[in-house]
Amino acid sequence: MRGDAGAGRLAGRLIGLGVTGSIAAYKSPDLVRRLQAEGADVQVCLTPSAARFVAPLALEALSRHPVEQDVLALLPDGRIGHIVLADAADAIVVAPATAHWLGAMANGLAGDTVTAAVLATSAPVVVAPAMDGEMYAHPATRANVSRLRDGFGYTIVEPEAGSLASGQSGVGRLADLGMIVDAVVAAIGNRPIRAPDPGSRPPVVETPRPADLEGRHIVVTAGGTAEPIDPVRYIGNRSTGRMGVAIAEAAFARGARVTLIAGLTSVPLPAYARVIRGESTAQMRAALLATLSGPSGMAGFDALVMAAAVADFRPTRPAESKLTRGGSLTLELEPTPDLLAEVGRVSRGLDSEGAATRRPLEPRPVLVGFAAETGSLARAAGKLHAKGLDLLVGNDVAEAGSGFGTDTNRVTLFAPDAEPEPWPLLSKRAVADRLLDRVAALLDERDAARQTALMTTEPADLREPTR
Ligand code: C5P
């Protein structure tokens, strides 16, 4: 059985699987796998009674999408789950479909996520009924099936004859799963993929990550900086620290030793990390530079993820005592030092003019920046090069569900000599884990290259000095 999405008759397709409350619901995990084996991405909707026959968790774990169960619940980013599925699915298959569900659907009663998604979709719909033989033969059921097939144009995969859950035999057993998959393939035909952009598809559940950062020291900055105007006032920004804390949390979960340099934050700071407060740009700079160099010129950390929203300007001369109310006030601002660019230079042994005047840090830390933009990420790639970064996460903070104070983020990853990679809307934790996948890979590459370099230089270095 193939599990990859690159091959198969449903490659790249999103299939909605509606499961309703027949005993045959126990077959639905197998149906998810079979659709996936054809390359499909599968999103499951369950009616409340189906959830008594099959565990939602099993379907979530298999499909890698949270299961849609509550017609009134919203997705974490505020979208309506069954409408997202209705709009994005290449087909919706309802298997098994109960007599009750057929009746509800025939009358457009959208009381559960399965009926609601089917009612709202313009994609092909495939229905595989399963129930007791007498129920299937009842004129009410026959009429509902006819309405779905002839009135709505749905494909009906007829149930089979055989022994039923009641112990009787009759026509009512869920059709063979292979036939249901074939019917989905046929119903879609050559239609183009409706929603190739993962961002317009239902949210994904991330896979748990291994402890691939064990032995690494990761420094994360989080929150916004506060640039003093006087002893009580400051210039700040809307950063809450949520993204940085999510990265710290993910890094810790993957085995890293974590230092969190926190500006102004409005989320709880973790107990598992060493937390250094650096509220102004100057304090954050001091904390970073103190952390950057370890003993005997070694790098003090393996990677820096600079998720903090550092001010670009600060009052040139903060007042020493509280400014009093009066007429208008003009503040003179000066540019702040670019902390990340400075860390980039120090790591490479460069001075502020870009001249190699000191030893580069060994091993060179992996540097990751964040670029918050409004409206376009056009400037992000330039920042990657200007600051000497290994990775830059660009995000449009003006977009709904993205940026400050939200639980989700839609970002684009920039890396040198690679096309920008737009990621779908993800939870901040999922963004953190995907980003750390890349950081872990870069650290492994760095170590492998260093090992090779050491092996090739060792003989000369180990030669006995001639007297
Ligand atoms: O240039 P811009 O502010 O968009 O760059 C964003 C990245 O640079 C972020 O990772 C931010 O933490 C960092 N930065 C910095 N020092 C500054 C301004 C931004 O390190 N003064």
Residues whose N, C-alpha, C, O or C-beta is under 5 A from the ligand:
A	BS01	C5P	M306 A307 A308 A309 V310 A311 D312 T336 P337 D338 L339 L340 V368 G369 F370 A371 A372
